[in-house]
Amino acid sequence: MGNTCAWPVLRTTDLDEALDLAERLLAVATWYEPSWCHLDAWAHSESELRQLTDAFPGAGVTSYGADGALLPANVAVGIETVVEARETLATGMAITRCHILWHNLKWPPVPELGLDEEYKYAELEVACHSHDIHCEKWAPEHTVFIHARPGHDERAAWLAAQVDARVVGPSEHGW
């Protein structure tokens, strides 16, 4: 058991720029399973939930409302390609705050930093209109997060440097 730590490596109002960086970071991974990617969108109103389920037929819907209430609800959509991620994310963010998460990947070893290959905590995320991984508060920018083992600040900085980026804020506790 354990939780990731997430480092922001880009904040931008340009969704294509965020997804381009994500694609470059995926190329740094020593391995990843493209089908282990999903969009998570939160519906806080019946209108949002209806729009999301209309936009993504067959999506998984999980209710988190208290005392049997339907809302808030999480809508999860499986994604298989970066092209599909672009389309799905653009559709989701037109309705509500959401994020794309790639997991089941491996960050490469960084021998000069004493870091072995990382699998368990390796994830990559693009959060739309948010500065946090859970998309709790609206922001004008989209944020790209590198998830890794807690305490591996050097790995996050190294990964970002491989794609001409840098860590742009403090890390946050992941999942």
N, C-alpha and C positions, 0 to 999 in steps of 0.2 A: 504494500500500500504506500501511498504517497501522493503528493500533489506537485504539479508543475510550478514553475515560476515563469512569468511572461514578461518579456522586455519589448517595449515599443521601439520599432526601428524605422518607422515612417509615419508621418501624419500629413495627409494631403486631401484637398477637396476633389482631386481627380481620381475617380475610381479605377480608370485604366492604369494610371501610374501605380496605384496600390497593388493591383492584380499583376502587373508586369513584374514588380518587385517580388511578389509571392512566387511567381513562376520561376524567376531566377534563383530564389532560395530553394525551391523544390529541386532544381538542377544540382544544387550543392549537396543535397541529401544523398547518402550512399545507396539508398533504396527507398522507395515508397510505393504503396499500393494505391493507385489512383481511385479505386472505388471506395476507399476508406475516407471519404470526404463528405461533409454534409453542411447544409444551411440550417441554422437555428434562428427562428423569428418568433418574437413575442407579440401576442395579440392581447391588447388591454381593453378592447371594445368588441362588441358583436360585429360591427362593421369591419374592423381589421381582420377578425377571424374569418368572416365570410369571404373577404377579398383574398386572403391567403389560401384558403381551401379551394376557392375557385381558380386561383392562379396555379396551384400545385395539387391537382387531383391525385389522390392516393397518398398524400403526405401523412406522416404520423402526427397525431394531435394528442398532447398530454395536458390535462387540466391541472392547474395548481391553485385553484380557488379554495378558499376556506369554507367549511361547512357545506360541501357539495356544489359550490358555485363553479360554473364553467370557466370563468375568467379569474386571473390571467391564464392564458394557455400558451403552450409552446408548440410551434409547428416545425417539424423536422423533415427535410427533403434530402434524399441521397443524391450525390453528384459523382460523376465518373471522369470528367475531363475538365481541364482548365477552361476550355471554351464554354462548356456547360456551366461552370462556376461563374463566369462573367455574366451570362444571361440570367441565371438564377438569382445572383446577388443584385443585379440591376432591378429585376422584378420585385424581389423582396424589399429592397430599400425604398422603393416607390410607395410601399404600404406602411412600413414600420422599421424600427431599428432591428438589425439582424447581423449575424456574422457567419462566415464560412470557416470551417475548421478542417484542416488536413491532419489526420493522425495515422498511425501505423507506418511511420517512416523512421529512418535512422539518420542522425547527425553523424558526420564522419569523425574519426579520431583526430585529435590535435596534439600530437606527441610533444611539440615544443611547449605546450601548456600543461602537460601531464594528464591530458583528458583522453579517455578511451572512447570508442564508438558509443553513441547514446541512442537507445531504442525506447526504453520505458517512458521517458519524459519528453521525447521529441514530438513536437507538434508545431503547426504553423497556422496562423489565424489572420483573417482580415475582418475587422469590425467596422461596419458601416455607420457613419454618423455617431461615432462614439470614441472616447479616449480610454474606455475600460473594456475588459474582455467579456463582460456580461451585458454590455450595451444598456446599462442602467440609465445613463443620462445622455441626452442629445448633445451632439457637438457638430460643428460645421464640417469637420474633417473625418476621414476614414483612417483607421490605424492598422498597421501591420504589426503583428506580435510574433516573436520567436518564443516558443515554449521550450524549456529545457529543465534540467535538474536544478533544484534550489541551490544557490551558492555558486552556480556556474556562470557568473557574470562574464568571465573571460570568454566562454564559449559563445554567448550571445554576441559579444562585441566582435569576435573572430568571424562568426557566420555573417554578420552584417557587413564586415569589411570585405568579404569575398565577393559581394555584389555591389560594392561601392556605396554602401549605406553605413549608418552608425546608430547606436542606441540613442534615442532622443528623449528619454525620460526614465523615471525610476521603474523598477520591476514591480509587479503585483503578484499576489498569491493566485495560483491557477487552480486547476481542478485535478 
